[in-house]
Amino acid sequence: MKLKTFILLLTVLLLNIACRQEEKSQLAPPDIPVFQTTIQEVPIYMEFVGQVYGFKDIAIRARVEGFLEGIHFEEGSRIKKGTLLYTLESQPFEAAVAEKMSMVAEAKTALAYTVSDLNRIRPLAEQNAVSQSDLDSSVALHEAAISSVEAAEANLRAANIQLSYTKILSPISGIIGKTKAKVGDFVGRSPNPVILNTVSQIDSVLVEFFITENQYLQLARRYLSSDPDTREKTDQTPNLELILADGSVYEHKGKYDFIDREVDPTTGAILIQASFPNPDELLRPGQFARVKGEVEVVQQGIIIPQRSVMELQGMHSVYLIDDSNKVVKQSVKVGPKIKDFWLITEGLKSGEKVVYEGLQKVKEGIIVNPILQEVTPTEEELSLIHISEPTRQVLV
């Protein structure tokens, strides 16, 4: 009987202790990780898919028709301006030169005859030994002979020019590609002459990309609203980055060269060209790369972790902790993303405490114990903020 009484008392005691602990735990505010917002400059970037071109890409074509007789370079090698690249059969053009040379000799012979005749008649005309009409005829024949010599010499020069076209020289210094024609091919036929090869100057490269009409308007308005000193600095300072296909960032920065005169009505995009130095010749024509450029700097930006933002039917909100440690729900407007962070454009100010973790543990109106967390994006992460996803386009 005493044992049963002891067990009953022990059970009552344990239940009392458990109820007190539960009541105590209910009364103590929960620990909630929070972070404090701060104002900072936030650069905004855009990325565009571009294609690399040589600073000069010169197509090599035959300027006269004929069979290809020789190839005098190593494919893919560096060549200098004036290097002999191809030779075409020259016999037909040499024959034409020989014919024009004979015509020059014939014209000069006729000229010599008219000079002799004029020299004989002019003294006689002064003595009235011959008529004036004979003198005029001799002068006319002499002038016609001079014109014939000039015409024959012009035809000879043209024939020599045609002959020179049988030797195809490099118009620039650069890197030559794979030949498109082989020895024995007939080349140079109009209207679509074969492109024999291409020589590219790549100590600097050009990158072409497209932006949408809306993006153009946004950038143009920002440019026009800036002061003249800022415009000049922007125009002269290389501030574009190139992200290569393997994800690496090209070590040299580039700058804008020009913007095309029109928006393509079929695509609603406008062409932009930028130039990048290429001293190591790492970049080659035809590569695709992403061009990243700063388009805006938010002077009083607030960055918060994405995990702190709640979204419902397109509306975004966060939980704030007020001065009395009470949870308050606050609507916000979000801007560009940056990895695990979000730029807040409206709804927050500096110094506010935002719930960082445990959103499922809190609700509006409850009292919590805020635990401050150090959560700030690095400069490298800030450089990854984008207004939009990379623009894709097909380059023709």
Secondary structure, 3 states (H helix, E strand, C coil): CHHHHHHHHHHHHHHHHHHHHHHHHHHCCCEEEEEECCCEEEEEEEEEEEEEEEEEEEEEECCCCEEEEEECCCCCCEECCCCEEEEECCHHHHHHHHHHHHHHHHHHHHHHHHHHHHHHHHHHHHCCCCCHHHHHHHHHHHHHHHHHHHHHHHHHHHHHHHHHCCEEECCCCEEECCCCCCCCCEECCCCCCCEEEEEEEEEEEEEEEEEEHHHHHHHHHHHHHCCHHHHHHHHHCCCEEEECCCCCECCCCEEEEEECCCCECCCCEEEEEEEEECCCCCCCCCCEEEEEEEEEEEEEEEEEEHHHCEEECCEEEEEEECCCCEEEEEEEEEEEEECCEEEEEECCCCCCEEECCCHHHCCCCCECEEEECCCCCCHHHHCCCECCCCECCCCC
